[in-house]
């Protein structure tokens, strides 16, 4: 099963989460501040649960430093109603966020949705490295979680990779935020949830310009997004 790193200064909460997640079969490591958490990140960690409010190094700064070297999926744990923390976290490359307090059931659902996207279970039918989704100058290799544009490797988070893959699978189609939230994030779109908007914004910044100068991903106000086709 997956290896999850908990980074939270609330020792009572981390103790409870460790018990719940261990019971579900996950391997758990824990740290009580950002600096200690960064020191524990390595290739064996499949997912990070990261609290926003912590001593020494808060969650936002921890995420910023983490993203400089690692693409490990991150689920931010935020205070209820603190939208600014969620927005900043998503801008810095968090895969999702979960407001406190949350139920064990909701946490497990979010964790499993992220792990499904990262394809860590190595199922027998998983795509081979040679399989490729291609559209225009984009090449997507699902089996090894790599994406190229103009033969340039894109440094994408797992959520951005899943989002780009879904766009490439549906070029020219209007994709609503609800559909993208379900298919990419694995959850229904909640009121005032800006997660999809932030992930699309981050993805746009990482994609090179098209040769014709047209946007790659177009916003359809009040409807959603689409991957622009060639004329």
VOBAGU-447419 format. One record per residue: y, z negated, x of N, C-alpha, C in turn; residue number from 1. Coordinates in nm, 2 decimals, always signed. Atoms other than C-alpha are relative to their C-alpha. Example, Ala and Ser with C-alpha at 12.3 -4.5 7.8 and 13.67 -1.06 7.14 Angstrom:
BEGIN
[[-0.12; +0.00; +0.09]; [-0.45; -0.78; +1.23]; [+0.12; +0.00; +0.09]; 1]
[[-0.11; +0.00; -0.09]; [-0.11; -0.71; +1.37]; [+0.11; -0.08; -0.08]; 2]
END
This chain:
BEGIN
[[-0.12; +0.00; +0.08]; [+0.00; +0.00; +0.00]; [+0.12; +0.00; +0.09]; 1]
[[-0.12; -0.01; -0.07]; [+0.36; +0.03; +0.09]; [+0.05; -0.13; +0.07]; 2]
[[-0.06; +0.11; -0.08]; [+0.55; -0.19; +0.34]; [+0.14; -0.01; -0.05]; 3]
[[-0.14; +0.02; +0.05]; [+0.87; -0.34; +0.18]; [+0.07; -0.11; +0.08]; 4]
[[-0.09; +0.09; -0.07]; [+1.15; -0.51; +0.37]; [+0.10; -0.06; -0.09]; 5]
[[-0.10; +0.07; +0.08]; [+1.35; -0.77; +0.18]; [+0.11; -0.06; +0.09]; 6]
[[-0.12; +0.05; -0.07]; [+1.70; -0.84; +0.31]; [+0.09; -0.07; -0.10]; 7]
[[-0.07; +0.08; +0.10]; [+1.86; -1.12; +0.11]; [+0.02; -0.14; +0.05]; 8]
[[-0.02; +0.13; -0.05]; [+2.02; -1.45; +0.20]; [-0.05; -0.11; -0.10]; 9]
[[+0.05; +0.09; +0.10]; [+1.89; -1.61; -0.13]; [-0.15; -0.03; +0.03]; 10]
[[+0.14; +0.03; -0.04]; [+1.57; -1.77; +0.01]; [-0.09; -0.03; -0.12]; 11]
[[+0.08; +0.02; +0.12]; [+1.46; -1.88; -0.33]; [-0.04; +0.13; -0.07]; 12]
[[+0.03; -0.13; +0.06]; [+1.48; -1.53; -0.47]; [-0.10; +0.08; +0.09]; 13]
[[+0.09; -0.08; -0.09]; [+1.31; -1.37; -0.16]; [-0.14; -0.06; -0.01]; 14]
[[+0.13; +0.07; +0.01]; [+1.03; -1.63; -0.19]; [-0.07; +0.05; -0.13]; 15]
[[+0.05; -0.05; +0.13]; [+0.98; -1.53; -0.56]; [-0.04; +0.15; +0.01]; 16]
[[+0.03; -0.14; +0.00]; [+1.00; -1.16; -0.49]; [-0.12; +0.03; +0.09]; 17]
[[+0.11; -0.02; -0.09]; [+0.76; -1.19; -0.20]; [-0.14; -0.03; -0.07]; 18]
[[+0.12; +0.04; +0.07]; [+0.51; -1.36; -0.42]; [-0.04; +0.11; -0.10]; 19]
[[+0.03; -0.10; +0.10]; [+0.54; -1.10; -0.70]; [-0.05; +0.13; +0.07]; 20]
[[+0.03; -0.13; -0.06]; [+0.53; -0.80; -0.47]; [-0.14; -0.01; +0.08]; 21]
[[+0.13; +0.02; -0.07]; [+0.24; -0.94; -0.26]; [-0.12; +0.01; -0.10]; 22]
[[+0.10; +0.00; +0.11]; [+0.04; -0.99; -0.58]; [-0.03; +0.14; -0.04]; 23]
[[+0.02; -0.14; +0.04]; [+0.10; -0.62; -0.66]; [-0.06; +0.08; +0.11]; 24]
[[+0.07; -0.08; -0.10]; [-0.05; -0.52; -0.33]; [+0.09; +0.05; +0.11]; 25]
[[-0.09; -0.04; -0.10]; [+0.26; -0.46; -0.12]; [+0.00; -0.09; +0.12]; 26]
[[-0.02; +0.08; -0.12]; [+0.31; -0.57; +0.24]; [+0.14; -0.03; +0.01]; 27]
[[-0.14; +0.04; +0.00]; [+0.63; -0.77; +0.27]; [+0.04; -0.06; +0.13]; 28]
[[-0.07; +0.07; -0.10]; [+0.86; -0.86; +0.55]; [+0.14; -0.04; -0.05]; 29]
[[-0.12; +0.05; +0.05]; [+1.18; -1.05; +0.50]; [+0.10; -0.05; +0.11]; 30]
[[-0.11; +0.05; -0.09]; [+1.52; -1.13; +0.66]; [+0.11; -0.06; -0.09]; 31]
[[-0.10; +0.07; +0.08]; [+1.80; -1.35; +0.54]; [+0.14; +0.04; +0.03]; 32]
[[-0.14; -0.05; -0.02]; [+2.10; -1.16; +0.68]; [-0.02; +0.14; +0.05]; 33]
[[+0.00; -0.14; -0.04]; [+2.19; -0.80; +0.77]; [-0.05; +0.02; +0.14]; 34]
[[+0.03; -0.02; -0.14]; [+2.16; -0.84; +1.14]; [-0.15; -0.01; +0.03]; 35]
[[+0.14; +0.02; -0.02]; [+1.81; -0.98; +1.13]; [-0.08; +0.11; -0.07]; 36]
[[+0.07; -0.11; +0.07]; [+1.71; -0.71; +0.87]; [+0.00; +0.12; +0.08]; 37]
[[+0.00; -0.12; -0.08]; [+1.82; -0.43; +1.09]; [-0.10; +0.00; +0.12]; 38]
[[+0.09; +0.02; -0.12]; [+1.61; -0.57; +1.38]; [-0.14; +0.02; -0.04]; 39]
[[+0.14; -0.01; +0.05]; [+1.30; -0.55; +1.16]; [-0.04; +0.14; -0.05]; 40]
[[+0.02; -0.14; +0.05]; [+1.34; -0.18; +1.06]; [-0.08; +0.08; +0.10]; 41]
[[+0.07; -0.09; -0.09]; [+1.08; +0.05; +1.21]; [-0.07; +0.10; -0.09]; 42]
[[+0.06; -0.10; +0.07]; [+0.86; +0.34; +1.11]; [-0.10; -0.04; -0.10]; 43]
[[+0.10; +0.05; +0.09]; [+0.62; +0.12; +0.92]; [+0.06; -0.04; -0.13]; 44]
[[-0.07; +0.04; +0.12]; [+0.88; +0.02; +0.66]; [+0.02; +0.12; -0.09]; 45]
[[-0.01; -0.10; +0.09]; [+0.86; +0.23; +0.35]; [+0.11; -0.01; -0.10]; 46]
[[-0.11; +0.02; +0.09]; [+1.13; +0.08; +0.14]; [+0.07; -0.13; +0.03]; 47]
[[-0.08; +0.12; -0.03]; [+1.41; -0.17; +0.18]; [+0.07; -0.05; -0.12]; 48]
[[-0.07; +0.06; +0.10]; [+1.54; -0.41; -0.08]; [+0.12; -0.07; +0.06]; 49]
[[-0.12; +0.05; -0.08]; [+1.90; -0.49; +0.03]; [+0.10; -0.06; -0.09]; 50]
[[-0.10; +0.07; +0.08]; [+2.13; -0.75; -0.12]; [+0.14; +0.04; +0.05]; 51]
[[-0.14; -0.04; -0.04]; [+2.51; -0.67; -0.11]; [+0.07; -0.12; +0.06]; 52]
[[-0.08; +0.11; -0.05]; [+2.65; -1.02; -0.06]; [-0.09; -0.08; +0.09]; 53]
[[+0.07; +0.07; -0.10]; [+2.52; -1.17; +0.27]; [+0.09; -0.05; +0.11]; 54]
[[-0.08; +0.05; -0.12]; [+2.65; -1.37; +0.57]; [-0.03; +0.09; +0.12]; 55]
[[+0.01; -0.07; -0.13]; [+2.69; -1.22; +0.92]; [+0.03; +0.15; -0.02]; 56]
[[-0.01; -0.15; +0.02]; [+2.66; -0.86; +0.80]; [-0.03; +0.03; -0.15]; 57]
[[+0.03; -0.02; +0.14]; [+2.70; -0.77; +0.43]; [-0.08; +0.12; -0.02]; 58]
[[+0.09; -0.11; +0.03]; [+2.48; -0.52; +0.25]; [+0.06; +0.13; +0.03]; 59]
[[-0.06; -0.13; -0.01]; [+2.73; -0.24; +0.26]; [+0.01; +0.04; +0.15]; 60]
[[+0.00; -0.03; -0.14]; [+2.78; -0.27; +0.64]; [-0.14; +0.02; +0.06]; 61]
[[+0.14; -0.02; -0.04]; [+2.41; -0.31; +0.69]; [-0.05; +0.14; -0.03]; 62]
[[+0.05; -0.14; +0.05]; [+2.34; +0.01; +0.49]; [+0.07; +0.11; +0.09]; 63]
[[-0.07; -0.10; -0.08]; [+2.61; +0.20; +0.69]; [-0.07; +0.01; +0.14]; 64]
[[+0.06; +0.00; -0.13]; [+2.45; +0.10; +1.02]; [-0.14; +0.06; -0.01]; 65]
[[+0.14; -0.04; +0.02]; [+2.10; +0.16; +0.89]; [-0.01; +0.15; -0.01]; 66]
[[+0.00; -0.15; +0.02]; [+2.19; +0.52; +0.78]; [+0.03; +0.08; +0.12]; 67]
[[-0.03; -0.07; -0.13]; [+2.31; +0.60; +1.13]; [-0.13; +0.04; +0.07]; 68]
[[+0.12; -0.02; -0.07]; [+1.95; +0.59; +1.25]; [-0.13; +0.02; -0.09]; 69]
[[+0.12; +0.00; +0.08]; [+1.71; +0.57; +0.96]; [+0.02; +0.06; -0.14]; 70]
[[-0.01; -0.06; +0.14]; [+1.64; +0.76; +0.63]; [-0.09; -0.08; -0.09]; 71]
[[+0.09; +0.08; +0.09]; [+1.42; +0.48; +0.49]; [+0.07; -0.02; -0.13]; 72]
[[-0.06; +0.02; +0.13]; [+1.47; +0.45; +0.11]; [+0.05; -0.14; -0.01]; 73]
[[-0.06; +0.13; +0.02]; [+1.70; +0.17; +0.01]; [+0.03; -0.03; -0.15]; 74]
[[-0.03; +0.04; +0.14]; [+1.72; -0.01; -0.33]; [+0.10; -0.12; +0.02]; 75]
[[-0.10; +0.10; -0.01]; [+2.05; -0.21; -0.34]; [-0.01; -0.10; -0.12]; 76]
[[+0.00; +0.10; +0.10]; [+2.05; -0.54; -0.52]; [+0.15; -0.05; -0.02]; 77]
[[-0.14; +0.03; +0.02]; [+2.40; -0.59; -0.67]; [+0.03; -0.11; -0.11]; 78]
[[-0.03; +0.09; +0.10]; [+2.58; -0.85; -0.87]; [+0.03; +0.07; -0.13]; 79]
[[-0.02; -0.06; +0.13]; [+2.60; -0.78; -1.24]; [+0.15; +0.03; -0.02]; 80]
[[-0.14; -0.03; +0.03]; [+2.92; -0.59; -1.32]; [+0.08; +0.05; +0.12]; 81]
[[-0.07; -0.03; -0.12]; [+3.02; -0.52; -0.96]; [-0.02; +0.15; +0.02]; 82]
[[+0.02; -0.14; -0.01]; [+3.05; -0.14; -1.00]; [+0.04; +0.06; +0.13]; 83]
[[-0.05; -0.05; -0.13]; [+3.24; -0.09; -0.68]; [-0.11; -0.01; +0.11]; 84]
[[+0.11; +0.02; -0.10]; [+2.94; -0.23; -0.48]; [-0.10; +0.11; -0.02]; 85]
[[+0.10; -0.10; +0.03]; [+2.71; +0.02; -0.65]; [+0.05; +0.14; +0.05]; 86]
[[-0.06; -0.13; -0.04]; [+2.95; +0.32; -0.59]; [+0.00; +0.01; +0.15]; 87]
[[-0.01; +0.00; -0.15]; [+3.00; +0.23; -0.22]; [-0.14; +0.02; +0.05]; 88]
[[+0.13; -0.01; -0.04]; [+2.63; +0.18; -0.18]; [-0.06; +0.14; -0.01]; 89]
[[+0.04; -0.14; +0.02]; [+2.55; +0.52; -0.33]; [+0.06; +0.10; +0.09]; 90]
[[-0.08; -0.09; -0.09]; [+2.82; +0.69; -0.12]; [-0.06; -0.01; +0.14]; 91]
[[+0.05; +0.02; -0.13]; [+2.66; +0.54; +0.19]; [-0.15; +0.05; +0.02]; 92]
[[+0.13; -0.05; -0.01]; [+2.32; +0.67; +0.10]; [-0.11; -0.08; -0.06]; 93]
[[+0.10; +0.08; +0.07]; [+2.14; +0.41; -0.11]; [-0.07; +0.09; -0.10]; 94]
[[+0.08; -0.08; +0.09]; [+1.86; +0.56; -0.32]; [+0.02; -0.04; -0.14]; 95]
[[-0.02; +0.05; +0.13]; [+1.92; +0.34; -0.62]; [+0.06; -0.14; +0.01]; 96]
[[-0.05; +0.13; +0.01]; [+2.07; +0.01; -0.73]; [-0.06; -0.08; -0.12]; 97]
[[+0.05; +0.08; +0.11]; [+1.95; -0.28; -0.95]; [+0.09; -0.12; -0.01]; 98]
[[-0.09; +0.12; +0.02]; [+2.20; -0.54; -1.09]; [-0.08; -0.12; -0.02]; 99]
[[+0.06; +0.13; +0.03]; [+2.10; -0.90; -1.08]; [+0.07; -0.06; -0.12]; 100]
[[+0.14; +0.03; -0.01]; [+1.95; -1.07; -1.27]; [-0.08; +0.11; -0.05]; 101]
[[+0.08; -0.11; +0.05]; [+1.66; -0.83; -1.32]; [-0.14; -0.06; -0.02]; 102]
[[+0.14; +0.05; +0.03]; [+1.30; -0.87; -1.45]; [-0.09; +0.06; +0.11]; 103]
[[+0.10; -0.05; -0.10]; [+0.99; -0.83; -1.23]; [-0.04; +0.14; -0.04]; 104]
[[+0.05; -0.13; +0.05]; [+0.89; -0.54; -1.45]; [+0.10; +0.11; +0.03]; 105]
[[-0.10; -0.10; -0.03]; [+1.22; -0.35; -1.40]; [+0.00; +0.03; +0.15]; 106]
[[+0.00; -0.02; -0.15]; [+1.21; -0.41; -1.02]; [-0.12; +0.08; +0.04]; 107]
[[+0.12; -0.07; -0.04]; [+0.85; -0.29; -0.99]; [+0.01; +0.15; -0.05]; 108]
[[-0.01; -0.13; +0.05]; [+0.93; +0.02; -1.20]; [+0.10; +0.08; +0.10]; 109]
[[-0.10; -0.07; -0.09]; [+1.23; +0.11; -0.97]; [-0.07; +0.02; +0.14]; 110]
[[+0.07; -0.02; -0.12]; [+1.02; +0.05; -0.66]; [-0.10; +0.11; +0.00]; 111]
[[+0.11; -0.11; +0.02]; [+0.73; +0.27; -0.78]; [+0.06; +0.13; -0.01]; 112]
[[-0.06; -0.13; +0.02]; [+0.97; +0.54; -0.88]; [+0.05; +0.06; +0.14]; 113]
[[-0.04; -0.04; -0.13]; [+1.12; +0.55; -0.53]; [-0.11; +0.04; +0.09]; 114]
[[+0.11; -0.03; -0.08]; [+0.79; +0.54; -0.36]; [-0.07; +0.13; -0.04]; 115]
[[+0.06; -0.13; +0.04]; [+0.66; +0.83; -0.57]; [+0.08; +0.11; +0.06]; 116]
[[-0.09; -0.10; -0.06]; [+0.96; +1.03; -0.45]; [-0.02; +0.02; +0.14]; 117]
[[+0.01; -0.01; -0.14]; [+0.89; +0.96; -0.09]; [-0.14; +0.04; +0.04]; 118]
[[+0.14; -0.05; -0.02]; [+0.52; +1.07; -0.13]; [-0.07; -0.08; +0.11]; 119]
[[+0.07; +0.08; -0.10]; [+0.39; +0.78; +0.08]; [-0.15; -0.02; -0.03]; 120]
[[+0.14; +0.03; +0.03]; [+0.06; +0.76; -0.10]; [-0.10; +0.10; +0.06]; 121]
[[+0.09; -0.09; -0.06]; [-0.08; +1.07; +0.07]; [-0.12; +0.04; -0.09]; 122]
[[+0.11; -0.04; +0.09]; [-0.28; +1.19; -0.23]; [-0.07; +0.12; +0.05]; 123]
[[+0.07; -0.11; -0.05]; [-0.55; +1.45; -0.17]; [+0.07; +0.14; -0.03]; 124]
[[-0.06; -0.13; +0.04]; [-0.35; +1.72; -0.36]; [+0.14; +0.02; +0.06]; 125]
[[-0.14; -0.01; -0.06]; [-0.03; +1.66; -0.16]; [+0.01; +0.13; +0.07]; 126]
[[-0.03; -0.13; -0.07]; [+0.13; +1.98; -0.03]; [-0.03; -0.01; +0.15]; 127]
[[+0.01; -0.02; -0.14]; [+0.04; +2.10; +0.31]; [+0.13; +0.03; +0.07]; 128]
[[-0.12; -0.02; -0.08]; [+0.30; +2.12; +0.58]; [+0.05; +0.14; -0.01]; 129]
[[-0.03; -0.14; +0.00]; [+0.29; +2.50; +0.55]; [+0.07; +0.04; -0.14]; 130]
[[-0.05; -0.04; +0.13]; [+0.39; +2.50; +0.18]; [+0.15; -0.01; +0.00]; 131]
[[-0.14; -0.01; -0.01]; [+0.75; +2.60; +0.13]; [+0.06; +0.05; -0.13]; 132]
[[-0.08; -0.05; +0.11]; [+1.00; +2.63; -0.16]; [+0.12; +0.06; +0.06]; 133]
[[-0.11; -0.07; -0.06]; [+1.26; +2.89; -0.08]; [+0.09; +0.06; -0.10]; 134]
[[-0.10; -0.06; +0.09]; [+1.58; +3.00; -0.25]; [+0.12; +0.03; +0.08]; 135]
[[-0.12; -0.04; -0.08]; [+1.86; +3.20; -0.09]; [-0.03; -0.04; +0.15]; 136]
[[+0.01; +0.04; -0.14]; [+1.91; +3.04; +0.25]; [-0.05; -0.14; +0.01]; 137]
[[+0.06; +0.14; +0.00]; [+1.74; +2.71; +0.15]; [-0.15; +0.01; +0.01]; 138]
[[+0.14; +0.01; -0.01]; [+1.39; +2.62; +0.26]; [-0.04; -0.15; -0.01]; 139]
[[+0.04; +0.13; +0.03]; [+1.22; +2.31; +0.13]; [-0.15; -0.02; +0.03]; 140]
[[+0.14; +0.02; -0.04]; [+0.89; +2.17; +0.28]; [-0.03; -0.14; -0.06]; 141]
[[+0.03; +0.13; +0.06]; [+0.77; +1.90; +0.03]; [-0.10; -0.09; +0.07]; 142]
[[+0.10; +0.07; -0.06]; [+0.47; +1.81; +0.23]; [+0.04; -0.09; +0.12]; 143]
[[-0.05; +0.08; -0.12]; [+0.68; +1.68; +0.53]; [+0.14; -0.04; -0.03]; 144]
[[-0.13; +0.05; +0.04]; [+1.00; +1.60; +0.34]; [+0.11; +0.05; +0.09]; 145]
[[-0.10; -0.06; -0.08]; [+1.21; +1.84; +0.53]; [+0.07; +0.12; -0.07]; 146]
[[-0.08; -0.10; +0.06]; [+1.49; +2.07; +0.41]; [+0.09; +0.07; +0.10]; 147]
[[-0.08; -0.08; -0.09]; [+1.67; +2.35; +0.59]; [+0.09; +0.09; -0.08]; 148]
[[-0.10; -0.09; +0.06]; [+1.98; +2.55; +0.51]; [+0.06; +0.08; +0.12]; 149]
[[-0.04; -0.09; -0.11]; [+2.07; +2.85; +0.72]; [-0.07; -0.04; +0.13]; 150]
[[+0.09; +0.04; -0.11]; [+1.78; +2.74; +0.95]; [+0.04; -0.13; +0.07]; 151]
[[-0.05; +0.13; -0.06]; [+1.96; +2.41; +1.01]; [-0.07; -0.11; -0.08]; 152]
[[+0.06; +0.11; +0.06]; [+1.77; +2.09; +0.94]; [+0.10; -0.09; -0.07]; 153]
[[-0.10; +0.08; +0.07]; [+1.95; +1.88; +0.68]; [-0.04; -0.15; +0.01]; 154]
[[+0.03; +0.15; -0.01]; [+1.97; +1.50; +0.73]; [+0.02; -0.06; -0.14]; 155]
[[+0.00; +0.04; +0.14]; [+1.89; +1.40; +0.37]; [-0.07; -0.14; -0.02]; 156]
[[+0.08; +0.11; +0.04]; [+1.79; +1.07; +0.22]; [-0.11; +0.05; -0.09]; 157]
[[+0.11; -0.05; +0.09]; [+1.47; +1.08; +0.01]; [+0.05; +0.04; -0.14]; 158]
[[-0.05; -0.04; +0.13]; [+1.67; +1.09; -0.31]; [+0.07; +0.13; +0.00]; 159]
[[-0.07; -0.13; -0.01]; [+1.89; +1.37; -0.19]; [-0.10; +0.12; +0.02]; 160]
[[+0.10; -0.10; -0.02]; [+1.58; +1.56; -0.08]; [-0.07; +0.03; -0.13]; 161]
[[+0.06; -0.03; +0.13]; [+1.42; +1.52; -0.42]; [+0.10; +0.07; -0.10]; 162]
[[-0.10; -0.06; +0.08]; [+1.74; +1.62; -0.59]; [+0.02; +0.15; +0.04]; 163]
[[+0.00; -0.14; -0.04]; [+1.77; +1.94; -0.38]; [-0.12; +0.08; -0.04]; 164]
[[+0.12; -0.07; +0.04]; [+1.41; +2.02; -0.44]; [+0.00; +0.04; -0.15]; 165]
[[+0.00; -0.02; +0.15]; [+1.46; +1.99; -0.82]; [+0.10; +0.12; -0.03]; 166]
[[-0.09; -0.11; +0.02]; [+1.76; +2.22; -0.80]; [-0.06; +0.13; +0.04]; 167]
[[+0.06; -0.13; -0.05]; [+1.57; +2.48; -0.60]; [-0.11; +0.05; -0.09]; 168]
[[+0.10; -0.04; +0.09]; [+1.29; +2.47; -0.85]; [+0.05; +0.05; -0.13]; 169]
[[-0.07; -0.04; +0.12]; [+1.54; +2.54; -1.13]; [+0.13; +0.07; +0.02]; 170]
[[-0.13; -0.07; -0.03]; [+1.80; +2.78; -1.00]; [+0.06; +0.06; -0.12]; 171]
[[-0.07; -0.06; +0.11]; [+2.07; +2.89; -1.24]; [-0.02; -0.07; -0.13]; 172]
[[+0.02; +0.07; +0.12]; [+1.96; +2.64; -1.50]; [+0.10; -0.12; -0.01]; 173]
[[-0.09; +0.12; +0.02]; [+2.20; +2.38; -1.65]; [-0.09; -0.12; -0.01]; 174]
[[+0.08; +0.12; -0.01]; [+2.05; +2.05; -1.56]; [+0.09; -0.12; -0.04]; 175]
[[-0.08; +0.11; +0.04]; [+2.19; +1.75; -1.75]; [-0.02; -0.12; +0.08]; 176]
[[+0.01; +0.12; -0.08]; [+2.25; +1.42; -1.59]; [-0.12; -0.08; -0.05]; 177]
[[+0.12; +0.07; +0.05]; [+1.98; +1.27; -1.82]; [-0.13; +0.05; +0.06]; 178]
[[+0.12; -0.06; -0.06]; [+1.72; +1.52; -1.70]; [-0.01; -0.03; +0.15]; 179]
[[+0.00; +0.03; -0.15]; [+1.82; +1.47; -1.33]; [-0.04; -0.15; +0.02]; 180]
[[+0.03; +0.14; -0.02]; [+1.81; +1.09; -1.37]; [-0.15; -0.03; -0.03]; 181]
[[+0.14; +0.02; +0.03]; [+1.46; +1.11; -1.53]; [-0.09; +0.06; +0.11]; 182]
[[+0.09; -0.08; -0.09]; [+1.31; +1.37; -1.29]; [+0.02; -0.05; +0.15]; 183]
[[-0.03; +0.03; -0.14]; [+1.48; +1.25; -0.97]; [-0.01; -0.15; +0.03]; 184]
[[-0.01; +0.14; -0.02]; [+1.55; +0.88; -1.01]; [-0.12; -0.08; -0.08]; 185]
[[+0.11; +0.06; +0.08]; [+1.26; +0.81; -1.26]; [+0.05; -0.10; -0.10]; 186]
[[-0.05; +0.09; +0.10]; [+1.48; +0.63; -1.51]; [+0.09; +0.07; -0.10]; 187]
[[-0.09; -0.05; +0.10]; [+1.68; +0.70; -1.83]; [+0.14; -0.02; +0.05]; 188]
[[-0.14; +0.01; -0.03]; [+2.05; +0.76; -1.78]; [+0.07; -0.11; -0.08]; 189]
[[-0.07; +0.11; +0.07]; [+2.24; +0.44; -1.87]; [+0.15; +0.03; -0.01]; 190]
[[-0.15; -0.02; +0.02]; [+2.60; +0.43; -2.00]; [+0.07; -0.04; +0.13]; 191]
[[-0.08; +0.03; -0.12]; [+2.85; +0.45; -1.71]; [-0.07; +0.00; +0.13]; 192]
[[+0.08; -0.01; -0.12]; [+2.57; +0.51; -1.46]; [+0.05; +0.13; +0.08]; 193]
[[-0.05; -0.11; -0.08]; [+2.72; +0.73; -1.18]; [-0.09; +0.03; +0.12]; 194]
[[+0.09; -0.03; -0.11]; [+2.42; +0.74; -0.96]; [-0.02; +0.15; +0.03]; 195]
[[+0.02; -0.15; -0.01]; [+2.34; +1.11; -1.02]; [+0.13; +0.07; +0.06]; 196]
[[-0.13; -0.06; -0.05]; [+2.71; +1.20; -0.97]; [+0.02; -0.02; +0.15]; 197]
[[-0.02; +0.03; -0.15]; [+2.72; +1.02; -0.63]; [-0.10; +0.07; +0.08]; 198]
[[+0.10; -0.07; -0.08]; [+2.39; +1.17; -0.51]; [+0.03; +0.15; +0.01]; 199]
[[-0.04; -0.14; -0.01]; [+2.51; +1.52; -0.60]; [+0.12; +0.02; +0.09]; 200]
[[-0.11; -0.01; -0.09]; [+2.84; +1.46; -0.43]; [-0.04; -0.01; +0.15]; 201]
[[+0.05; +0.01; -0.14]; [+2.66; +1.34; -0.11]; [-0.08; +0.12; +0.04]; 202]
[[+0.07; -0.12; -0.04]; [+2.43; +1.64; -0.12]; [+0.09; +0.12; +0.03]; 203]
[[-0.10; -0.11; -0.02]; [+2.72; +1.88; -0.15]; [+0.06; +0.00; +0.14]; 204]
[[-0.07; +0.01; -0.13]; [+2.88; +1.74; +0.16]; [-0.10; +0.04; +0.12]; 205]
[[+0.09; -0.03; -0.11]; [+2.56; +1.80; +0.36]; [-0.05; +0.14; +0.00]; 206]
[[+0.04; -0.14; +0.01]; [+2.50; +2.16; +0.25]; [+0.11; +0.09; +0.06]; 207]
[[-0.10; -0.09; -0.05]; [+2.67; +2.43; +0.46]; [+0.06; +0.09; -0.11]; 208]
[[-0.06; -0.10; +0.10]; [+2.91; +2.67; +0.28]; [-0.09; +0.12; -0.01]; 209]
[[+0.06; -0.13; +0.02]; [+2.76; +2.98; +0.13]; [+0.08; +0.11; +0.07]; 210]
[[-0.07; -0.11; -0.07]; [+2.85; +3.31; +0.30]; [+0.11; +0.05; -0.08]; 211]
[[-0.10; -0.06; +0.09]; [+3.04; +3.42; -0.01]; [+0.11; -0.10; -0.04]; 212]
[[-0.10; +0.10; +0.03]; [+3.24; +3.10; -0.03]; [-0.01; -0.07; -0.13]; 213]
[[+0.02; +0.06; +0.13]; [+3.11; +3.01; -0.37]; [-0.07; -0.14; +0.02]; 214]
[[+0.07; +0.13; -0.01]; [+2.99; +2.65; -0.44]; [-0.15; +0.02; -0.02]; 215]
[[+0.14; +0.00; +0.02]; [+2.62; +2.59; -0.42]; [-0.04; -0.07; -0.13]; 216]
[[+0.03; +0.08; +0.12]; [+2.61; +2.33; -0.69]; [+0.12; -0.01; -0.09]; 217]
[[-0.11; -0.01; +0.08]; [+2.84; +2.38; -0.98]; [+0.00; -0.11; -0.11]; 218]
[[-0.02; +0.10; +0.10]; [+2.97; +2.11; -1.21]; [+0.03; +0.06; -0.14]; 219]
[[-0.03; -0.05; +0.13]; [+2.96; +2.20; -1.58]; [+0.04; -0.12; -0.08]; 220]
[[-0.06; +0.12; +0.06]; [+3.19; +1.94; -1.74]; [-0.06; -0.03; -0.13]; 221]
[[+0.06; +0.04; +0.12]; [+3.02; +1.75; -2.01]; [-0.14; +0.05; -0.03]; 222]
[[+0.14; -0.05; +0.02]; [+2.69; +1.93; -1.96]; [-0.09; -0.03; +0.11]; 223]
[[+0.09; +0.03; -0.11]; [+2.56; +1.87; -1.61]; [+0.03; +0.08; +0.12]; 224]
[[-0.01; -0.08; -0.13]; [+2.50; +2.07; -1.29]; [-0.09; +0.12; +0.00]; 225]
[[+0.10; -0.11; -0.02]; [+2.34; +2.39; -1.18]; [+0.01; +0.05; +0.14]; 226]
[[+0.00; -0.07; -0.13]; [+2.24; +2.56; -0.86]; [+0.04; +0.14; -0.02]; 227]
[[-0.06; -0.13; +0.03]; [+2.45; +2.87; -0.84]; [-0.09; +0.12; +0.05]; 228]
[[+0.08; -0.11; -0.04]; [+2.26; +3.20; -0.83]; [+0.09; +0.11; +0.06]; 229]
[[-0.07; -0.11; -0.05]; [+2.36; +3.51; -0.64]; [+0.02; +0.10; -0.11]; 230]
[[-0.03; -0.11; +0.10]; [+2.52; +3.79; -0.84]; [-0.08; +0.13; +0.04]; 231]
END
